[in-house]
Amino acid sequence: MTESRDVSPRTPSWVYTFGRTVLAPLARMVYRPRVEGKDLIPKDGAVIFASNHLSFIDSIVIPIAAAPRPVHFLAKAEYFTGTGFKGWFSRTFFTAVGATPVERGVGQAAMDALDQQKEILASGAAIALHPEGTRSRDGRLYKGRTGVAYLALESGAPVVPIGLIGTDKVMPVGAKMPSFRERVVVKFGEPLDLTHLGPASSGKARRLATDEIMTAIHALSGQELAGTYNELPAQTAVEKIKRALPHERK
């Protein structure tokens, strides 16, 4: 497991400071986001940004739109472990935009990711997550998984829903470079206090909280609802059997 860096908002690294003062303004020039509802963002304290997921750049656009509020998000550990100039650039860039390395996977790896996010929230910082799990390849909004709700119920942090519009046109799946002809719209919604729904240990509370988050995201993004989870096709017989069995989606 890749060790998490110090994510305390009181002790930002020089790379992160460089990213916020130099890279962020440059990114704003490239993506030209139109931001709505920015005044709804809590100015301090732990907060969870929950957004639809259309493009690789979503996790970059959100911190840009939320500035000056620092926002942290998880990125796969491979972005931080490369060698040579390419590895250095990737590591520096993702550190600069507030990313925390995490091993992708299920089981213990998934629990480690949740623990990292809980530590970030405990420090009073903000995190950004995508309840759908993976990018929508057809533009529809898929059902949310309950990990975001678990963090909200466990930490007591409010959830700020976000509707992203146009990021899939700026940088479609598979594109190497962003388009400079399209413009991104970022809509922040009213913070959601979900603690009244029950404890994080309750599967029903997690499901209700997730559905409330996704309803708010849908109202902001205006996407067509898929009505199902966003999953890549099962590659093996074992995966097909697992997906056929009833279980709660995290």
C-alpha positions in Angstrom: 0.0 0.0 0.0 1.3 3.4 -1.0 1.7 5.6 2.1 -0.5 8.7 2.1 1.2 12.0 2.2 0.4 14.7 4.8 -2.9 16.1 3.7 -3.4 18.6 6.5 -4.6 21.9 5.0 -2.3 23.6 7.6 0.9 22.1 6.2 0.7 22.1 2.4 3.7 21.0 0.5 5.6 23.4 -1.8 4.4 21.4 -4.8 0.8 21.8 -3.8 1.3 25.5 -3.2 3.0 25.8 -6.6 0.0 24.0 -8.2 -2.5 26.4 -6.6 -0.6 29.5 -7.5 0.7 28.6 -11.0 -0.9 25.5 -12.4 -4.5 26.3 -11.3 -4.6 29.7 -13.1 -3.2 28.1 -16.3 -5.8 25.3 -16.0 -8.6 27.9 -15.6 -7.4 29.5 -18.9 -7.6 26.1 -20.6 -10.9 24.8 -19.3 -12.6 28.2 -18.8 -15.1 26.8 -16.3 -18.4 28.6 -15.7 -19.1 28.2 -12.1 -22.5 28.4 -10.4 -23.4 28.2 -6.7 -19.8 28.7 -5.5 -21.2 30.7 -2.5 -22.7 27.5 -1.3 -19.3 25.9 -0.5 -18.6 25.8 3.2 -15.5 28.1 3.8 -13.9 25.7 6.4 -14.4 22.4 8.1 -14.6 18.9 6.6 -16.7 18.7 3.4 -17.3 16.0 0.7 -17.8 17.1 -2.9 -19.8 14.5 -4.7 -19.9 14.8 -8.5 -21.0 13.0 -11.7 -18.2 11.6 -13.6 -17.8 12.2 -17.4 -14.1 12.7 -18.0 -10.5 12.2 -16.7 -10.4 16.0 -16.1 -13.3 16.0 -13.6 -11.0 15.7 -10.6 -8.9 18.5 -11.9 -11.8 20.8 -12.8 -13.5 20.5 -9.3 -10.5 21.9 -7.3 -10.1 24.7 -9.9 -13.8 25.6 -9.5 -13.8 25.4 -5.7 -10.7 27.6 -5.3 -9.7 29.1 -2.9 -11.0 26.1 -0.9 -8.4 23.3 -1.2 -9.8 20.0 -2.4 -8.2 16.6 -2.3 -9.0 13.6 -4.3 -7.6 10.0 -4.6 -5.6 9.0 -7.7 -4.3 5.6 -8.6 -0.8 4.9 -7.2 0.7 4.4 -10.6 0.6 8.1 -11.2 3.1 8.6 -8.4 5.5 5.7 -9.0 6.8 6.2 -12.5 10.4 6.8 -13.4 12.3 9.2 -15.5 11.0 12.6 -16.6 7.5 11.3 -17.4 7.2 9.7 -13.9 8.5 12.9 -12.3 6.1 15.1 -14.2 3.1 12.8 -13.4 4.0 12.7 -9.7 4.5 16.5 -9.5 1.4 17.3 -11.4 -0.9 15.1 -9.3 0.6 16.2 -6.1 0.2 19.8 -7.2 -3.5 19.4 -7.9 -4.2 17.8 -4.5 -4.2 14.1 -5.3 -3.4 11.4 -2.8 -2.1 8.1 -4.0 -4.1 5.0 -3.5 -3.9 1.4 -4.6 -6.9 0.4 -6.7 -8.8 -2.7 -6.0 -11.3 -4.4 -3.6 -11.1 -5.9 -0.2 -8.2 -4.4 1.9 -7.2 -2.0 -0.8 -10.7 -0.5 -0.8 -10.7 -0.3 3.0 -7.3 1.5 2.9 -8.8 4.0 0.5 -11.7 4.7 2.8 -9.3 5.1 5.7 -7.2 7.7 3.7 -10.4 9.7 3.0 -11.4 9.5 6.6 -8.0 10.9 7.7 -8.4 13.8 5.2 -11.8 14.7 6.5 -10.6 14.4 10.1 -8.0 17.1 9.3 -10.8 19.5 8.4 -10.1 19.3 4.7 -12.3 18.8 1.7 -12.4 15.7 -0.6 -13.9 15.1 -4.0 -15.5 11.8 -5.0 -17.5 10.3 -7.8 -20.3 8.1 -6.4 -20.7 6.4 -9.8 -17.3 4.9 -9.4 -16.1 5.1 -13.0 -16.6 7.4 -15.9 -19.9 7.4 -17.8 -19.1 6.4 -21.4 -22.5 7.3 -22.8 -23.2 10.5 -20.9 -26.0 9.0 -18.7 -26.0 9.3 -14.9 -25.5 5.9 -13.2 -26.6 4.7 -9.8 -24.3 5.7 -6.9 -22.3 3.3 -4.8 -22.5 3.7 -1.0 -18.9 4.6 -0.2 -19.5 8.4 -0.3 -22.5 8.0 1.9 -20.5 5.9 4.4 -17.9 8.6 4.7 -20.6 11.3 5.1 -22.4 9.3 7.8 -19.2 8.2 9.6 -17.6 11.7 9.6 -20.7 13.9 9.9 -19.3 16.0 7.0 -21.8 17.7 4.7 -22.0 16.6 1.1 -21.9 19.3 -1.6 -23.4 17.9 -4.8 -21.8 18.9 -8.1 -23.1 18.7 -11.6 -20.4 18.8 -14.2 -21.4 19.6 -17.8 -19.2 19.5 -20.8 -16.0 17.9 -19.4 -16.7 14.9 -21.7 -16.5 17.3 -24.7 -13.4 19.0 -23.5 -11.6 15.7 -23.0 -13.5 12.6 -24.2 -12.6 9.1 -23.0 -9.4 8.1 -24.9 -8.3 11.6 -25.8 -4.7 12.5 -25.3 -5.2 16.3 -25.1 -8.1 18.6 -24.1 -10.1 20.5 -26.6 -9.8 24.3 -26.4 -13.1 24.9 -28.2 -15.5 23.6 -25.5 -16.3 25.1 -22.2 -17.0 23.4 -18.8 -19.9 24.2 -16.5 -19.6 23.4 -12.8 -22.8 23.7 -10.7 -22.5 23.4 -6.9 -25.6 22.5 -5.0 -26.8 23.1 -1.4 -24.8 21.2 1.2 -26.6 18.0 2.3 -26.6 17.0 6.0 -27.3 13.3 5.9 -26.6 12.3 9.5 -30.4 12.2 10.3 -30.7 9.1 8.1 -28.8 6.9 10.5 -25.4 5.5 11.4 -22.8 4.5 8.8 -23.1 0.9 10.0 -26.7 0.8 8.6 -27.0 -0.5 5.1 -30.4 1.2 4.7 -29.0 4.5 5.9 -26.1 4.3 3.4 -28.5 3.5 0.6 -30.9 6.3 1.4 -28.0 8.8 1.7 -26.6 7.7 -1.6 -29.9 8.1 -3.3 -30.3 11.6 -1.9 -26.8 12.5 -3.1 -27.5 11.1 -6.6 -30.9 12.9 -6.8 -29.1 16.2 -6.0 -26.4 15.5 -8.6 -29.1 14.7 -11.2 -30.9 18.0 -10.6 -27.7 19.9 -11.3 -26.4 17.9 -14.3 -29.7 17.2 -16.0 -28.3 13.9 -17.4 -30.5 11.0 -18.5 -30.7 8.4 -15.7 -29.2 5.0 -16.5 -31.1 3.2 -13.7 -28.2 0.8 -13.2 -24.6 0.7 -12.0 -21.8 1.7 -14.2 -19.7 -1.4 -14.7 -17.4 -2.7 -17.4 -18.6 -6.1 -18.9 -17.6 -9.1 -16.7 -14.4 -10.6 -18.2 -14.5 -14.0 -16.5 -17.1 -16.6 -15.4 -16.3 -15.9 -11.8 -17.1 -12.2 -12.2 -20.4 -13.0 -14.0 -21.4 -15.2 -11.1 -20.5 -12.6 -8.5 -22.5 -9.9 -10.3 -25.5 -12.3 -10.5 -25.5 -12.7 -6.7 -27.5 -10.1 -4.6 -25.1 -7.8 -2.6 -24.8 -4.2 -1.6 -22.8 -2.1 -4.0 -20.1 -0.1 -2.2 
